[in-house]
Amino acid sequence: MSKQVAKKQEAGALVDVNILLQDSGAGMENMSSDDMMIPRLSILQQMSPQVNKRDGAYVEDAEPGFVLDNVAGKAIDGEQGITVVPISYRRAHIEWKADRGGLVRDHGADSSCLDSCTRGDRGQYITSEGNEIAPTSEYYVYVIEEDGSFSPAMLSMSKSQLKKARRWNSMMNRLQVPHPTDKGKKFAPAMFWNAYKLTTVPEENDQGSWFGWNIEMMFDASSGGIIEQLPNGTGIYLSAREFKDQVSSGEVKVSPESEKDDAAF
């Protein structure tokens, strides 16, 4: 053993495990939700800067079809996909500058911003300034790891992916599970009762090609949902209840969007 390694081990032994536990969270006492950002998940496309090795935004090993976490700067293989538990949903109207020029404004759920728009050649909503307003479905989710650990994220769907969002909403809305105390009856569980596997698939039309979402429900109505089927399922469910309240109260801050859309068309 080298003297350098021996010194490191000796120094480490001076820190009692109880001290480490006592110091849990030390230095972060003054951090609030205003000081942190929830990441956004999006699908990388052929023109995404994160897949271009010559671009400053390049993410190592990223390819078109991978799922990007824009806070961690991490790309996940879209064929492998991610497991998510949806927690809260909102409909938004996002205004963008032309030619991927950047975010202008989030108009929220109020669709009146579309009234003064003209329609583009692909049906898009164009403002008098030449910007585009994209109706968007947004989901707060937990991304679930194999060991039952989880982290919050935001997932947005617009343009060609709005159909996927409607299908996902229908899956959640139609789900009826056995009542726990009244035999023979069923009830609609919380959105976060179930988990979903999200992968990416190639899509195309006469205007081009891109990667889009594929969404599959993981557990059927009689399965017990995430509470019985996922490691740490009870912990995930209870945390999701609390997180939903934080979203509703406006405590949750989401990382700003940097690109117009998951899909190009």
C-alpha positions in Angstrom: 0.0 0.0 0.0 1.4 3.4 -1.0 1.9 6.1 1.7 -0.6 8.3 -0.1 -3.4 5.6 0.0 -2.6 4.9 3.6 -2.9 8.5 4.5 -6.3 8.8 2.8 -7.6 5.7 4.6 -6.3 6.9 7.9 -7.9 10.3 7.4 -11.2 8.7 6.4 -11.2 6.6 9.6 -11.2 9.8 11.7 -14.8 10.6 10.5 -17.3 8.7 12.6 -20.3 7.4 10.8 -22.6 9.1 13.3 -21.0 12.4 12.4 -21.8 11.7 8.7 -25.4 11.1 9.7 -25.6 14.2 11.9 -24.3 16.3 9.0 -27.0 15.1 6.6 -28.1 18.0 4.4 -25.6 20.4 6.0 -24.9 23.5 4.0 -28.2 23.3 2.1 -30.4 24.7 4.8 -31.1 27.9 2.9 -32.0 26.2 -0.3 -35.7 26.3 -1.3 -37.7 25.3 -4.4 -36.8 28.7 -5.9 -33.1 27.6 -5.9 -33.6 24.3 -7.8 -35.0 23.3 -11.2 -37.0 20.2 -12.3 -35.4 18.8 -15.5 -37.3 18.5 -18.7 -37.3 15.3 -20.7 -37.3 15.6 -24.5 -36.5 13.4 -27.5 -33.4 14.3 -29.4 -33.8 14.7 -33.2 -31.4 14.8 -36.1 -31.1 18.6 -35.8 -30.7 18.7 -32.0 -27.4 20.4 -31.0 -26.9 17.7 -28.4 -26.2 15.1 -31.1 -23.7 17.3 -32.9 -20.1 16.8 -31.7 -19.1 20.2 -33.0 -21.7 22.0 -31.0 -21.1 23.3 -27.5 -24.3 21.7 -26.3 -23.2 18.2 -27.4 -24.0 15.4 -24.9 -21.6 12.5 -24.9 -22.9 9.4 -26.7 -26.2 11.2 -27.6 -28.0 10.1 -30.7 -31.3 11.0 -32.5 -34.0 9.1 -30.7 -32.4 9.3 -27.3 -34.2 10.9 -24.3 -32.5 14.1 -23.0 -32.5 15.2 -19.3 -31.6 18.9 -19.8 -30.5 19.5 -16.3 -28.2 16.5 -15.9 -27.1 16.8 -19.5 -27.7 13.0 -19.8 -29.1 11.1 -22.8 -30.9 7.8 -22.4 -31.3 5.2 -25.1 -34.8 5.6 -26.5 -35.1 2.0 -27.4 -34.4 1.1 -23.8 -36.7 3.8 -22.6 -37.7 5.1 -19.2 -40.2 4.2 -16.6 -42.3 7.1 -15.4 -45.1 7.6 -12.9 -47.3 10.6 -14.0 -48.3 12.9 -11.2 -49.9 16.0 -12.6 -51.1 17.3 -16.0 -51.7 20.7 -17.6 -52.6 22.0 -21.0 -50.3 24.9 -22.1 -49.9 27.2 -25.1 -46.2 27.9 -25.7 -45.1 30.7 -28.0 -41.8 30.3 -29.9 -39.8 32.6 -32.2 -39.6 31.4 -35.9 -37.0 29.0 -37.0 -36.2 27.6 -33.6 -35.4 31.1 -32.4 -36.2 30.4 -28.7 -39.0 30.7 -26.2 -41.2 33.8 -26.2 -43.9 33.1 -23.6 -45.9 30.5 -21.9 -49.6 31.5 -22.2 -50.8 28.8 -19.9 -54.1 27.0 -20.3 -56.0 29.9 -21.8 -56.5 29.2 -25.5 -57.7 32.8 -26.3 -54.1 33.6 -27.4 -54.9 31.5 -30.6 -57.9 33.7 -31.6 -55.8 36.3 -33.3 -53.4 33.8 -35.0 -53.4 32.8 -38.6 -52.8 29.2 -39.7 -49.6 28.1 -41.4 -49.2 25.6 -44.2 -48.9 22.8 -41.6 -51.8 24.0 -39.5 -49.6 25.8 -37.0 -50.7 28.9 -35.2 -48.8 32.0 -36.3 -48.9 35.4 -34.4 -48.8 38.8 -36.1 -45.1 39.0 -35.1 -44.4 35.7 -37.0 -44.0 33.6 -33.9 -45.7 30.2 -33.4 -47.9 29.2 -30.6 -47.9 25.5 -29.9 -50.7 23.8 -27.9 -48.8 21.6 -25.5 -49.6 18.8 -23.1 -47.3 18.9 -20.0 -46.8 16.1 -17.4 -45.0 16.3 -14.1 -43.6 12.8 -13.6 -41.3 10.7 -11.5 -38.6 8.8 -13.4 -38.3 5.4 -11.7 -35.0 3.5 -11.6 -34.8 -0.3 -11.3 -34.0 -0.2 -7.5 -37.1 1.9 -6.7 -35.3 5.3 -6.5 -37.0 8.1 -8.3 -36.6 11.8 -9.4 -39.0 14.4 -10.7 -39.1 15.7 -14.2 -41.3 17.5 -16.7 -42.4 16.0 -20.0 -44.0 18.0 -22.8 -45.8 16.9 -25.9 -46.9 19.1 -28.8 -47.5 19.0 -32.6 -47.4 15.4 -33.8 -47.1 14.1 -30.2 -50.4 15.6 -29.1 -52.2 12.5 -30.3 -49.9 10.5 -28.0 -50.8 12.7 -25.1 -54.5 12.3 -25.8 -54.1 8.5 -25.9 -52.1 8.6 -22.7 -54.8 10.7 -21.0 -57.5 8.3 -22.2 -55.6 5.3 -20.7 -55.4 7.0 -17.4 -58.9 8.3 -17.4 -60.5 5.0 -18.3 -58.7 3.0 -15.7 -61.0 1.5 -13.0 -59.5 -0.6 -10.2 -61.2 -2.9 -7.7 -62.5 -1.0 -4.6 -60.4 -2.0 -1.6 -63.4 -2.3 0.9 -66.6 -2.5 -1.2 -66.4 -5.9 -3.0 -67.7 -5.8 -6.6 -67.3 -2.1 -7.0 -64.5 -0.2 -8.8 -63.1 3.3 -8.6 -60.8 5.6 -10.6 -57.4 5.7 -8.9 -55.0 8.6 -8.8 -52.9 9.3 -11.9 -49.8 8.1 -10.0 -51.4 4.7 -9.1 -49.8 3.3 -12.3 -46.4 3.4 -14.1 -45.8 3.7 -17.8 -43.0 2.6 -20.1 -41.9 5.4 -22.5 -39.7 4.5 -25.5 -39.0 6.3 -28.7 -39.9 5.2 -32.2 -39.2 6.6 -35.7 -42.1 8.4 -37.4 -42.6 10.1 -40.7 -45.0 11.9 -43.0 -44.8 13.7 -46.3 -43.0 16.6 -44.6 -40.2 14.6 -43.0 -39.1 12.1 -40.4 -38.5 12.3 -36.6 -38.6 10.3 -33.4 -41.8 10.2 -31.3 -43.0 8.7 -28.0 -44.4 5.2 -27.6 -46.4 4.9 -24.3 -47.4 1.6 -22.7 -49.2 1.0 -19.4 -47.2 -1.3 -17.2 -49.8 -2.7 -14.8 -53.4 -3.8 -15.3 -56.3 -2.9 -13.1 -56.0 -6.0 -10.8 -52.3 -5.7 -10.2 -52.3 -3.3 -7.3 -50.4 -0.7 -9.3 -47.0 0.7 -8.3 -47.7 0.1 -4.6 -47.5 -3.7 -5.1 -45.5 -3.9 -8.3 -42.5 -1.5 -7.9 -39.6 -1.7 -5.4 -40.4 1.1 -3.0 -43.8 1.4 -4.5 -45.5 2.7 -1.3 -42.8 5.4 -0.9 -43.2 6.5 -4.5 -46.9 6.8 -4.2 -46.8 8.7 -0.9 -44.1 11.1 -2.3 -46.2 11.6 -5.5 -49.2 12.7 -3.4 -47.0 15.4 -1.7 -45.4 16.4 -5.0 -48.8 16.9 -6.6 -49.7 19.4 -3.9 -46.4 21.2 -4.4 -47.2 21.5 -8.1 -50.7 22.8 -7.4 -49.4 25.4 -5.0 -46.8 26.7 -7.6 -43.8 25.6 -5.4 -42.2 23.5 -8.2 -39.9 25.3 -10.7 -39.2 23.7 -14.0 -36.1 24.2 -16.1 -36.9 26.4 -19.1 -37.4 24.9 -22.5 -34.5 25.4 -25.0 -36.0 23.9 -28.1 -39.4 24.2 -29.8 -40.5 20.6 -29.9 -39.7 17.0 -29.4 -40.9 16.3 -33.0 -40.2 18.5 -36.0 -43.7 18.2 -37.5 
